[in-house]
Amino acid sequence: MSGNGFNEETALQAAEALAGVLARRTHRRKVMGQEVLVPGQLGDALRLPQLINRLRSRQQRQRDRAVEEFETLWETLSHLTRNQVCRELDWYDPRELSWEDKRSNRRPPPES
């Protein structure tokens, strides 16, 4: 899925799923000699909570800017991370389905 495939609703869904995917990642650290699993903070570093709040904003201009920012962020994510988000949202590429699969396309149309 590339840049123009997002609207306000799909960008909000993907941003929330991305926040969940990044929150589930953990890192090992040594604290006072003990190895401890620490939750990942990449979502905060990418300022996803602020982006999600702006996608929920009442002002159209704020939401439009947030969609543009999310599209830019989406392009920088790794293929693995994008796939995890799409799997969590149950989005799929209809070109990867067999001919007999009767699922409807719930993924935003990719840019051609």
KAZIVEN-V993579 format. One record per run of one state. SS is the DSSP state (h for helix, s for strand, l for the rest). FROM is the first residue (numbers start at 0). TO is the last residue. If there is no record, write none. Layout:
BEGIN
ss=SS from=FROM to=TO
ss=SS from=FROM to=TO
END
This chain:
BEGIN
ss=l from=0 to=1
ss=h from=2 to=4
ss=l from=5 to=6
ss=h from=7 to=23
ss=l from=24 to=24
ss=s from=25 to=30
ss=l from=31 to=32
ss=s from=33 to=38
ss=l from=39 to=40
ss=h from=41 to=44
ss=l from=45 to=46
ss=h from=47 to=54
ss=l from=55 to=58
ss=h from=59 to=75
ss=l from=76 to=77
ss=h from=78 to=88
ss=l from=89 to=92
ss=h from=93 to=95
ss=l from=96 to=111
END
